[in-house]
Amino acid sequence: MRSYRPSNLLKSLARPDDKVESIESKRSRLLYQSKKRGILENDIILGEFAEKYLKTMSPQELESYHKLINGEHMEWDLFYFLSGRKSPPEDVAKCSVYQKGRQTYSSHHSKFIYRFSGVRLGRMEKMVFDPRTLDNDKDISQYRDQRFQGSMRDQEVALRTSTTLYIGNLSYYTKEDQVYELFGRAGDVRRVIMGLDRFKKTPCGFCFVEYYTREDAEVALQCITNTRLDDRIIRCDWDAGFLEGRQYGRGKHGGQVRDEYRKDFDPERGGWNRMIAGRAEANPMGAQ
């Protein structure tokens, strides 16, 4: 059975009206956000810090902490700020909550190192983002969006923190409900975006599956890739994150580029590729 949640749970919790939100409600909300923010969801830094200090924070400190974790700074920026690897902006540096966070990080450094933790999740080792591995030669993903708006390093960071998977080699006839049913076995699916022919707006053999948590996406990647859906072996890989427009095929004829060069007949993906089919129509007797 498919389960649904609000499209952006953390944003829906971002803040009720200050005049009606009690101090205890604010503490509970900030604690929840601290444990569920992307790469920090395993309470390695913000989670433990929040559990330790939120109960004793003054209203002013709670407001400062709210601005720190809900501001314009990305999750990995907070790691760099707290670990001292990157100088924080002036407004963050002056924040008393930030100073407490720095002290906590320094005194418990060994607990806050981002690494492959080896914590078991079923039969799989849970993967935790390590900003220090960004320059490693080993790629986290074989799939790269050639139109990604940013540097290679930005794309690597996005891949290592993403909750979105790219799914390839689908049948044109595979339904969205079938994708939900299969990938829902690995965790809570936020949404499925089916790939469409750029001109016909019909399915063209790929999709994006977005989970609520990185943890669930990791389970899906390890357990579902190379399994069968509609009697086809599907491919799964990390995706840097879905943006509007990426659901459309980029091939010359509107579908996927790979189908432009496919030489075999695939009845589940439109038969022959468009070039061979075009030659057959032009010369029915001579086309092979």
NUVEXDO-42534 format. One line per field, with one value per residue (C-alpha): z, y, x; residue number from 1. Coordinates in nm, 2 decimals, decimal comma. Layout:
BEGIN
up: Z  ...
north: Y  ...
east: X  ...
n: NUM  ...
***
This chain:
BEGIN
up: 0,00  -0,10  0,18  0,13  0,33  0,28  -0,01  0,21  0,57  0,72  0,54  0,68  1,02  0,94  1,18  1,29  1,39  1,66  1,86  1,91  1,91  2,27  2,39  2,44  2,09  1,95  2,13  2,00  1,65  1,65  1,79  1,52  1,25  1,39  1,36  1,01  0,81  0,51  0,58  0,95  1,00  1,21  1,49  1,45  1,51  1,53  1,68  1,98  2,02  2,02  2,27  2,51  2,49  2,36  2,71  2,86  2,58  2,64  2,40  2,23  2,19  2,05  1,79  1,70  1,66  1,44  1,21  1,20  1,08  0,87  0,71  0,37  0,47  0,33  0,56  0,47  0,54  0,90  0,93  0,80  1,03  1,34  1,26  1,18  0,83  0,69  0,84  0,91  0,81  1,06  1,17  1,24  1,42  1,66  1,75  2,10  1,99  1,73  1,99  2,20  1,90  1,83  2,19  2,17  1,85  1,99  2,31  2,14  1,81  1,78  1,80  1,52  1,25  0,93  0,82  0,70  1,04  0,99  1,16  1,03  0,86  0,79  0,59  0,46  0,61  0,66  0,46  0,62  0,42  0,47  0,33  0,33  0,07  -0,20  -0,39  -0,39  -0,73  -0,67  -0,81  -0,61  -0,93  -1,28  -1,40  -1,45  -1,57  -1,84  -1,80  -1,42  -1,33  -1,12  -1,09  -1,07  -0,70  -0,66  -0,84  -0,62  -0,31  -0,44  -0,53  -0,18  -0,01  -0,25  -0,17  -0,54  -0,76  -1,14  -1,28  -1,63  -1,88  -1,80  -2,04  -2,21  -2,06  -1,70  -1,48  -1,21  -0,96  -1,04  -0,96  -0,63  -0,53  -0,60  -0,45  -0,16  -0,03  0,05  0,23  0,22  -0,13  -0,15  -0,53  -0,86  -1,17  -1,50  -1,79  -2,10  -2,47  -2,52  -2,81  -2,75  -2,37  -2,34  -2,12  -2,27  -2,04  -1,73  -1,41  -1,09  -0,75  -0,46  -0,10  0,23  0,37  0,23  0,44  0,25  -0,09  0,00  0,08  -0,26  -0,44  -0,30  -0,29  -0,60  -0,87  -1,13  -1,03  -1,26  -1,32  -1,59  -1,68  -1,75  -1,55  -1,43  -1,35  -1,04  -0,97  -0,76  -0,91  -0,80  -0,75  -0,98  -1,14  -1,36  -1,73  -1,66  -1,70  -2,08  -2,31  -2,47  -2,78  -3,13  -3,17  -2,82  -2,64  -2,46  -2,63  -2,58  -2,79  -3,08  -3,11  -3,01  -3,28  -3,15  -3,17  -2,84  -2,84  -2,49  -2,59  -2,93  -3,15  -3,37  -3,30  -3,50  -3,75  -3,85  -3,85  -4,07  -4,33  -4,32  -4,40  -4,68  -4,83  -4,71  -4,93  -4,86  -4,49  -4,26
north: 0,00  0,34  0,59  0,96  1,25  1,63  1,72  1,90  1,79  2,00  2,31  2,25  2,25  2,55  2,76  2,83  3,18  3,30  3,44  3,10  2,87  2,79  2,75  2,37  2,34  2,52  2,30  1,99  2,12  2,22  1,88  1,70  1,92  1,86  1,49  1,49  1,74  1,56  1,44  1,52  1,29  1,04  1,30  1,30  1,67  1,86  1,58  1,52  1,89  1,96  1,68  1,82  2,19  2,26  2,20  2,48  2,73  3,07  3,20  3,42  3,12  2,91  3,18  3,19  2,82  2,83  3,08  2,87  2,54  2,70  2,98  2,99  2,77  2,42  2,12  2,05  2,42  2,37  2,08  2,29  2,58  2,36  2,16  2,48  2,37  2,68  3,03  3,11  3,43  3,71  3,66  3,29  3,35  3,60  3,35  3,21  2,88  2,85  2,90  2,62  2,40  2,46  2,37  2,06  1,95  2,01  1,82  1,52  1,52  1,15  1,11  1,37  1,25  1,17  0,83  0,49  0,40  0,03  0,04  -0,25  -0,18  -0,53  -0,69  -0,35  -0,12  0,23  0,49  0,83  1,13  1,22  1,57  1,47  1,20  1,44  1,43  1,04  0,89  0,63  0,76  0,72  0,70  0,59  0,81  1,18  1,45  1,63  1,94  1,97  2,34  2,35  2,22  1,86  1,90  2,05  1,75  1,51  1,67  1,65  1,28  1,20  1,37  1,29  1,09  1,05  0,75  0,73  0,42  0,31  0,03  0,05  -0,08  0,20  0,03  0,02  0,22  0,47  0,25  -0,05  0,17  0,28  -0,08  -0,21  0,08  0,12  -0,21  -0,04  0,26  0,55  0,69  1,07  1,08  0,91  1,11  0,92  1,00  1,13  1,16  1,53  1,56  1,30  1,33  0,95  0,73  0,66  0,41  0,58  0,75  0,92  0,78  1,02  0,90  1,09  0,98  0,89  0,57  0,43  0,53  0,33  0,02  0,06  0,10  -0,21  -0,43  -0,34  -0,26  -0,54  -0,69  -0,74  -0,50  -0,60  -0,88  -0,64  -0,60  -0,24  -0,02  0,20  0,47  0,79  1,11  1,46  1,56  1,61  1,95  2,04  1,96  1,66  1,42  1,47  1,26  1,43  1,22  1,37  1,22  1,30  0,98  0,87  0,91  0,54  0,45  0,65  0,41  0,08  -0,18  -0,45  -0,49  -0,42  -0,45  -0,30  0,01  0,10  -0,17  -0,06  0,27  0,57  0,57  0,20  0,24  0,54  0,35  0,07  0,31  0,46  0,13  -0,15  -0,42  -0,33  -0,24  -0,50
east: 0,00  0,14  0,20  0,21  0,35  0,35  0,58  0,83  0,79  1,07  0,95  0,60  0,76  0,98  0,78  0,43  0,34  0,58  0,29  0,13  0,44  0,53  0,88  0,84  0,69  0,98  1,23  1,05  1,04  1,41  1,51  1,32  1,48  1,82  1,79  1,63  1,84  1,98  2,34  2,30  2,01  2,21  2,25  2,63  2,65  2,33  2,12  2,35  2,41  2,03  1,95  2,22  2,15  1,79  1,64  1,85  1,85  1,69  1,42  1,69  1,92  1,64  1,57  1,94  1,95  1,64  1,81  2,13  1,97  1,69  1,89  2,06  2,36  2,37  2,40  2,77  2,85  2,74  2,98  3,26  3,17  3,15  3,46  3,67  3,74  3,57  3,53  3,17  3,00  3,00  2,64  2,71  3,04  2,87  2,60  2,63  2,48  2,75  3,02  2,86  2,85  3,22  3,31  3,10  3,26  3,61  3,55  3,38  3,57  3,59  3,21  3,16  3,39  3,20  3,29  3,16  3,02  2,97  2,64  2,43  2,10  1,97  2,25  2,38  2,63  2,49  2,67  2,74  2,86  3,22  3,31  3,68  3,63  3,51  3,84  3,86  3,91  3,64  3,31  3,00  2,79  2,85  2,57  2,64  2,40  2,59  2,37  2,43  2,44  2,76  3,11  3,21  3,27  2,93  2,78  2,99  2,85  2,50  2,54  2,67  2,38  2,10  1,79  1,71  1,78  1,79  1,62  1,69  1,60  1,23  0,97  0,77  0,46  0,57  0,33  0,41  0,21  0,45  0,75  0,59  0,51  0,87  1,07  0,83  0,96  1,29  1,15  0,91  0,90  0,83  0,76  0,82  0,89  0,84  1,06  0,87  0,93  1,01  0,76  0,49  0,49  0,46  0,68  1,03  1,20  1,34  1,23  1,35  1,26  1,29  1,29  1,24  1,58  1,92  1,90  1,60  1,76  2,07  1,87  1,69  2,02  2,18  1,87  1,67  1,93  1,97  1,63  1,34  1,04  0,80  1,04  1,32  1,65  1,65  1,95  1,96  2,21  2,25  2,11  2,21  1,84  1,55  1,48  1,19  1,27  1,49  1,19  1,21  1,42  1,73  1,75  1,72  1,37  1,25  1,33  1,65  1,99  2,07  1,77  1,90  2,19  2,03  2,08  1,86  1,48  1,32  0,94  0,92  1,10  0,94  1,09  1,38  1,55  1,42  1,70  1,65  1,27  1,30  1,51  1,26  0,98  1,18  1,29  1,06  1,23  1,59  1,59  1,74
n: 1  2  3  4  5  6  7  8  9  10  11  12  13  14  15  16  17  18  19  20  21  22  23  24  25  26  27  28  29  30  31  32  33  34  35  36  37  38  39  40  41  42  43  44  45  46  47  48  49  50  51  52  53  54  55  56  57  58  59  60  61  62  63  64  65  66  67  68  69  70  71  72  73  74  75  76  77  78  79  80  81  82  83  84  85  86  87  88  89  90  91  92  93  94  95  96  97  98  99  100  101  102  103  104  105  106  107  108  109  110  111  112  113  114  115  116  117  118  119  120  121  122  123  124  125  126  127  128  129  130  131  132  133  134  135  136  137  138  139  140  141  142  143  144  145  146  147  148  149  150  151  152  153  154  155  156  157  158  159  160  161  162  163  164  165  166  167  168  169  170  171  172  173  174  175  176  177  178  179  180  181  182  183  184  185  186  187  188  189  190  191  192  193  194  195  196  197  198  199  200  201  202  203  204  205  206  207  208  209  210  211  212  213  214  215  216  217  218  219  220  221  222  223  224  225  226  227  228  229  230  231  232  233  234  235  236  237  238  239  240  241  242  243  244  245  246  247  248  249  250  251  252  253  254  255  256  257  258  259  260  261  262  263  264  265  266  267  268  269  270  271  272  273  274  275  276  277  278  279  280  281  282  283  284  285  286  287  288
***
